[in-house]
Amino acid sequence: MIRVLIERQIADGLAEHYEQAARNTLQKAMQAHGFISGETLYDVNNPDHRIILATFRTIQDWQRWARSPERKEIMEALMPMLQTDEKITLLQH
């Protein structure tokens, strides 16, 4: 089992639009092969700094989702709402 830490910095004034798009992302990810769980957190000192913590069965399952047309389409919609590219860190016990 692996954990995927995704950090995103939302552009000023776009948090509401981001929230809706992020919910759609989670709904799609839940259908991905090997997806176990996911949660979204925000930095209490910077609410536009978002952390997504997802659990996948294997690295290969994550990679399959990360390269999928569904995620690419979602990211095309999300990227204009972000100040920087998302940062992804893979974690394992």
Secondary structure, DSSP 4 states (H G I P E B T S, - for coil): -EEEEEEEEBPTT-HHHHHHHHHHHHHHHTTSTTEEEEEEEEETTEEEEEEEEEEES-HHHHHHHHTSHHHHHHHHHHGGGBSS--EEEEEE-
